[in-house]
Amino acid sequence: MPEGVKLLFTTFLVAVYVGVLFARSKANNAGPKWLWRGGSNDLLRQLLFRSDGSLRKYTKLAIGVWFMFFLAVLWLVVPSSS
């Protein structure tokens, strides 16, 4: 994968994570129930949000860890083409 594409992915993930950091933890971040496949009983919604739609305690940290893991795999495992 060319290094320019890796830099593009890195820039995109950093921008998305900065947006996640600006999300208020107490607001209804989950959105309306109809957006989720299982409604309020959707598994992913229950992992990330409380029943009132506010973020769980470690959601922002977990998203950051996943992004860091993805970037580490992208830069350390995927070979660069010249």
Summary of the structure (lengths in Angstrom):
residues: 82
radius of gyration: 15.9
end to end distance: 8.6
largest distance: 50.0
contacts: 179
relative contact order: 0.19
helix: 60%
strand: 2%
